[in-house]
Amino acid sequence: LAMRIKTAYARYRQASESLAQTRALLDLVDRLERVAQARYAGGLAAQQDAIRAQVERTSIASDIAMLESELQSARVRINGLLVRPAEAPLAEPRDEAALPALARLDAATLRERVLARNPQLAAEAARIRAAERSKDAVFANRYPQFTFGVSPIQTRNRIGEWELMFEINIPLQQKARRSEQAEAAAMLAAAQARREAIATEALALLGENLAALEAAHRIETLTAASLLPQAEVTLQAALAGYETGKVDFATVLDAQRQIRQARITLIRTRAEARMRLAEIERLLGDEL
């Protein structure tokens, strides 16, 4: 449940931040449209520039409508996981704690923690113990069972006699007994096989999510430190060049799309890292 809530919150944050960035880009496109119309009115640009700006604006407005729908869906999903009414108000996403450094995500250490603390493996270990006890009880029926009893016989106000009872139960149904023993052994083997299968699957999922988390870390670093600043510089240069007539409108649109893609990639990568971390914590049965 914690993993599902964290995943839903990551999607909620992603939709919220993507919506904010897209709205900011819509303001930029509005500015481009005004510049294009002014240049067209002054005979410095073709009417096609203003039309292309309007088309771009409509496309971004469509994306905003889609993101608003995703944001509402994320709200409903979180409220459902928290057992709240679907339309209950939800606070805006806040800044989260930084992700754990990659140095802390040692694969060997995490594998040991998964094998020691994974909830599913703990449940299977309990089933194995139950199967072992059942097997021991069935195999104990191979031996005769003895029952002794002593009871007094009271006559009026005194005990005049004693009664002694001795009972022996000899297992003669050998075929049925052997069937019970085989069933108990098979149940134990099945429980052990299930645990091994779950352990193998959990370790495979751990490796997969660790690799994805490391990739998200690298992509986030490259995007934030290199791609996004470069895209912002390119856009500013393209805007200045278009206003002075040194570059065409297509160059400005391409620069706008590049910075939009860089910002959305950064937001999506951070959300992906959060979801991968939530899955790793589910496998560990604990927070990192």
Secondary structure, 3 states (H helix, E strand, C coil): CHHHHHHHHHHHHHHHHHHHHHHHHHHHHHHHHHHHHHHHHCCCCCHHHHHHHHHHHHHHHHHHHHHHHHHHHHHHHHHHHCCCCCCCCCCCCCCCCCCCCHHHCCHHHHHHHHHHHCHHHHHHHHHHHHHHHHHHHHHHCCCCEEEEEEEEEEECCEEEEEEEEEEEECCCCHHHHHHHHHHHHHHHHHHHHHHHHHHHHHHHHHHHHHHHHHHHHHHHHHHHHHHHHHHHHHHHHHHHHHHCCCCCHHHHHHHHHHHHHHHHHHHHHHHHHHHHHHHHHHHHCCCC
